[in-house]
């Protein structure tokens, strides 16, 4: 059961990371074209809108992968002094807390998306609907929360810490 959940989680994490990577490529291209255009007196129209909205995909698209690979900031000043079981309990609590935080982020942004949809909010220049990016942020946050909750469950039941394993290709 946990193996199947891990496979689903890793697939979702890979998908969100791929979307985040594509967002990074788009971000770089837009900034490059905008900077070159400014040199010639013709900046890219709407680049600020694109850069701002794509940044949401870039940051939150990679969030689940960052957790999966153990990339989040951690302070391990006392880790060597604690027994292994205490460190494991701390890891479980941190994963649960992270999952709760990301669920609340997803919920808050989802509520904000309802307002954006009702008021038809969009970006200033290109009129990109903000709700699309809010939905994406909510989805990416739920993927991160799912990965963290599953990590907590795996640590609790089997002691397995996926952060020490490579993501399957």
C-alpha positions as CSV (number, residue, x, y, z in Angstrom):
1,X,0.0,0.0,0.0
2,X,2.7,2.5,1.0
3,X,4.7,1.5,-2.1
4,X,1.8,2.3,-4.4
5,X,1.2,5.6,-2.6
6,X,4.9,6.4,-2.9
7,X,4.8,5.7,-6.6
8,X,1.8,8.0,-7.1
9,X,3.5,10.7,-4.9
10,X,6.8,10.4,-6.8
11,X,4.9,10.7,-10.1
12,X,3.1,13.9,-8.9
13,X,6.3,15.3,-7.6
14,X,8.0,14.6,-10.9
15,X,5.2,16.3,-12.8
16,X,5.2,19.4,-10.6
17,X,9.0,19.6,-10.9
18,X,8.8,19.3,-14.7
19,X,6.2,22.1,-14.8
20,X,8.4,24.2,-12.5
21,X,11.4,23.5,-14.8
22,X,9.5,24.5,-17.9
23,X,8.4,27.7,-16.0
24,X,12.1,28.4,-15.3
25,X,13.0,28.1,-19.0
26,X,10.1,30.4,-19.9
27,X,11.1,32.9,-17.2
28,X,14.7,33.0,-18.6
29,X,13.5,33.4,-22.1
30,X,11.1,36.3,-21.2
31,X,13.8,38.1,-19.2
32,X,16.4,37.6,-21.9
33,X,14.1,38.9,-24.7
34,X,13.1,41.8,-22.4
35,X,16.6,42.8,-21.5
36,X,17.8,42.6,-25.2
37,X,14.7,44.6,-26.2
38,X,15.4,47.3,-23.7
39,X,18.9,47.7,-25.1
40,X,17.3,48.5,-28.5
41,X,14.6,50.7,-26.9
42,X,11.8,48.1,-27.3
43,X,11.2,46.1,-24.1
44,X,9.0,43.1,-24.2
45,X,5.4,44.2,-23.6
46,X,3.9,42.4,-20.6
47,X,7.1,40.8,-19.5
48,X,6.5,41.9,-15.9
49,X,3.1,40.1,-15.9
50,X,4.6,36.9,-17.3
51,X,7.6,37.0,-15.0
52,X,5.4,37.5,-11.9
53,X,2.9,34.8,-12.7
54,X,5.4,32.3,-14.0
55,X,7.4,32.7,-10.7
56,X,4.4,31.1,-8.9
57,X,4.8,28.0,-11.1
58,X,8.6,28.0,-10.7
59,X,8.7,28.3,-6.9
60,X,5.8,26.1,-6.0
61,X,6.4,23.6,-8.8
62,X,9.7,22.7,-7.3
63,X,8.6,22.8,-3.6
64,X,7.6,19.1,-3.4
65,X,10.8,18.0,-5.1
66,X,12.8,20.1,-2.6
67,X,11.1,18.3,0.2
68,X,11.5,14.9,-1.4
69,X,15.2,15.4,-1.7
70,X,15.7,16.9,1.7
71,X,16.5,20.3,0.4
72,X,14.6,22.4,2.9
73,X,16.6,24.3,5.5
74,X,17.2,22.3,8.7
75,X,19.1,23.1,11.8
76,X,21.0,20.1,13.1
77,X,22.9,21.6,16.0
78,X,21.7,19.0,18.5
79,X,21.0,16.1,16.1
80,X,24.3,14.3,17.0
81,X,23.5,14.6,20.7
82,X,20.0,13.1,20.5
83,X,19.2,9.4,20.3
84,X,18.1,8.0,16.9
85,X,14.5,7.7,18.1
86,X,14.3,11.3,19.1
87,X,15.6,12.5,15.8
88,X,13.1,10.2,14.1
89,X,10.2,11.7,16.1
90,X,11.5,15.2,15.2
91,X,11.5,14.3,11.5
92,X,8.0,12.9,11.8
93,X,6.7,16.0,13.5
94,X,8.5,18.3,11.0
95,X,6.9,16.4,8.1
96,X,3.4,16.5,9.6
97,X,3.8,20.2,10.4
98,X,5.0,20.9,6.9
99,X,2.0,19.0,5.4
100,X,-0.4,21.0,7.6
101,X,1.2,24.3,6.6
102,X,1.0,23.4,2.9
103,X,-2.6,22.3,3.2
104,X,-3.4,25.7,4.8
105,X,-1.5,27.5,2.0
106,X,-3.6,25.6,-0.6
107,X,-6.8,26.3,1.3
108,X,-6.0,30.1,1.7
109,X,-5.0,30.5,-2.0
110,X,-8.1,28.5,-3.1
111,X,-10.3,30.9,-1.2
112,X,-8.5,33.8,-2.7
113,X,-9.0,32.2,-6.2
114,X,-12.7,32.2,-5.6
115,X,-12.6,35.9,-5.1
116,X,-10.3,36.4,-8.1
117,X,-12.7,34.4,-10.3
118,X,-15.8,36.3,-9.0
119,X,-14.1,39.7,-9.6
120,X,-12.5,38.5,-12.8
121,X,-9.1,39.7,-11.6
122,X,-6.2,39.7,-14.1
123,X,-2.7,41.0,-14.6
124,X,-2.2,44.6,-15.5
125,X,-0.9,44.5,-19.0
126,X,-1.7,41.1,-20.6
127,X,-5.0,40.5,-18.7
128,X,-3.9,37.0,-17.7
129,X,-6.5,35.6,-15.3
130,X,-4.9,35.4,-11.9
131,X,-7.2,32.5,-10.9
132,X,-5.3,30.1,-13.1
133,X,-2.1,30.7,-11.3
134,X,-3.8,30.5,-7.9
135,X,-5.3,27.2,-8.8
136,X,-1.8,26.0,-9.8
137,X,-0.3,27.2,-6.6
138,X,-3.1,25.4,-4.6
139,X,-2.4,22.2,-6.6
140,X,1.4,22.4,-6.1
141,X,0.9,23.0,-2.4
142,X,-1.3,19.9,-2.1
143,X,1.3,17.8,-3.9
144,X,3.9,19.1,-1.4
145,X,1.6,18.4,1.5
146,X,0.8,14.9,0.2
147,X,4.6,14.1,-0.2
148,X,5.3,15.4,3.4
149,X,2.3,13.5,4.9
150,X,3.4,10.3,3.1
151,X,7.0,10.8,4.3
152,X,5.7,11.1,7.9
153,X,3.7,8.0,7.5
154,X,6.6,6.1,6.1
155,X,8.9,7.3,8.9
156,X,6.3,6.2,11.4
157,X,5.5,2.8,10.1
158,X,8.7,1.6,8.5
159,X,11.4,4.0,9.5
160,X,12.1,4.6,5.8
161,X,13.3,8.1,5.0
162,X,12.8,8.8,1.2
163,X,15.0,11.9,1.4
164,X,18.1,9.6,1.3
165,X,16.9,7.9,-1.8
166,X,17.0,9.2,-5.4
167,X,13.7,10.0,-7.2
168,X,13.0,7.3,-9.7
169,X,13.4,8.3,-13.3
